[in-house]
Amino acid sequence: YVPVASFFDVAQIAVILAVHAWTKAAPLKLDAELGKVVRMILAGLAFVWLSAMAMRLAHHWGGVPFTADALIASGLAQSMLSILWTAIALTLMISATRQVLRSRWFLGFALLGVVGAKFVLVDVVNKGTVTWTLSLIGVGLLILAASYFSPAPPRGK
């Protein structure tokens, strides 16, 4: 049995949330631009952590060897990344529409572009497999949801 979140994962989440809470609680001590940069770095770290967690899940539950070459060549690992990144992009785009943050919407849209490029450049090796087909359908459904809930960038900030 392998837990979804190990103690290492919980510690990483705690550090990311603690630093985020600190940047929000101490606006007088931090310059506004520095706080924004710190939050962007934390978001990048959270993205890398989620991607690494998906690779560990592919290793533990999918039996993919935990080496860079094996994970890159694995259809399961690549499918997990595609669906995860699309879900993150969908979350960014919907939250940007609700909070009227134009730059966040374009960040989500750019991540969708990365997923599309990944399909063309990386996932094409696994074309025709069940994992590739399910990944393509899953990403397509998530993009369809994104176009329904957040069809255009919001006007505003």
N, C-alpha and C positions, 0 to 999 in steps of 0.2 A: 504494500500500500504506500503510495506517495501522495502526501497532502498537496492540495492546490497551491497553498501559500506556505512556504517553509518559514522558519524563524528568520532567515536571511531576507526573505521577501517582506515580511512584516516589519523588520527593522528598516528596510529601504523606504517603505511606505511611511513609516513613522517619521523618518528624517525629512522626507519630501514635504509631508504635511506640516511638520513643525516649522520648517524654514518658510513655507508659504504663510502660515499663521503669523510668524514673526514679521514678515514683510507687510502684512495687512495691519497688524497691531501697532507697529512702530512707524507710522507715516511721517511723524515729525522728525525722527532721527534719520530717516532715509530720504535721500533725494528722490523725487518722483520718477525720474528716468532710471536711476539705479534700481529702484524697486521693480520697475517694469522689466528691466534686463534680468534681474534675479528670477522673476516669475517665468520669463521665457526660458531661461536655462533649466528651471525646475520642470517645466512642461516638456522640454527636450529629454531630460533625464527620465521622466515618467514614460515617455514614448519608447525610449530605448529599453527601459525595464520591462514594459509590457511585451515588446517584441522578443526580448530574451526569455521571458516567461513562456511565450508561445513556443519557442524553440525547445525549452526544457520539457514542455508538455508533449511535443512531437517525439522527443527522445524517450521519455518515461512511458508514455501510453502508446506511442506508435512504433516503438522499437527502432527508431532511427539512431545510428551511432552519433554521439555528441562530438562531432568534428565539423569544422567549417565546410569542408568539401562534401561530406555526407548530407549536412543540412541544406546546403545550396542545391544539391542534386535531388533531394527528396521532394516528391510531389506533395506529400502530406504537409511537410513543414512550409513549403511555399504557399500552399492553399490556405493554411492557417494564417500566415502573414497577410495574404491578400484580403481575406475576410476581416481580420482584425483591423488592418489599416483602413479599410473601407468603412467599418463601423466607427472608427475614430473620426474619419472625415465627415461622416454623417452627423455625428455628435457635434463636431465643430460647426458645421454649417447650420444646423438647427438652433444651437445655442446662440450663434451669431445673429441669426434672424430675430430671435426673441429679445436679445439684448441690444440690437441695432449696432453691431460691430462689423463694419465692412471688411476690415483687414482679416479678422478671424474667418469670415466666410471664404475669402480668397485663399487662406491657408488650407482650409478643408478642401477647396476645389483643387488646389495644387497637389494635395495628398492623393486625391482621386486620379490626377494626372500621373502621379508616380506609380499608382497601382496599375493604371493602363499601360504605362511603359514597361512595368515589370511583367505584365502578361505577355507583351510582345517580345521582350528580350530574354526573360528568364524562364517563364512558365511554358513557353512554346515547346520546350524539350519534352514535357510531360503531356503533350497534346494527345487527346484520345483516351486518356486514363479516366477512371471513375473519379479520382480526387480532383483532377483538372476540370472535369465537367461539373462536379458539384461546386467547386470554387467559382467557376464562371457563372453558374446560376445564382449562387449566393451573392456574389458581388453585383451581378445585374439587378437582383431584387433590392439590394441595399441602395444602389444608385437610383433605381426607380423611386424608392422611398425618399431619397434626398431630393429628387426633382419634384416630388409632390409637396413635401413639408417645407422645403427651402429652395424654391425654383430660381430665385435671382438674388444677387447681393442686396442687402438692405441699404437704403439711403441713410447716410448719417456718418458717424465717426469713422 
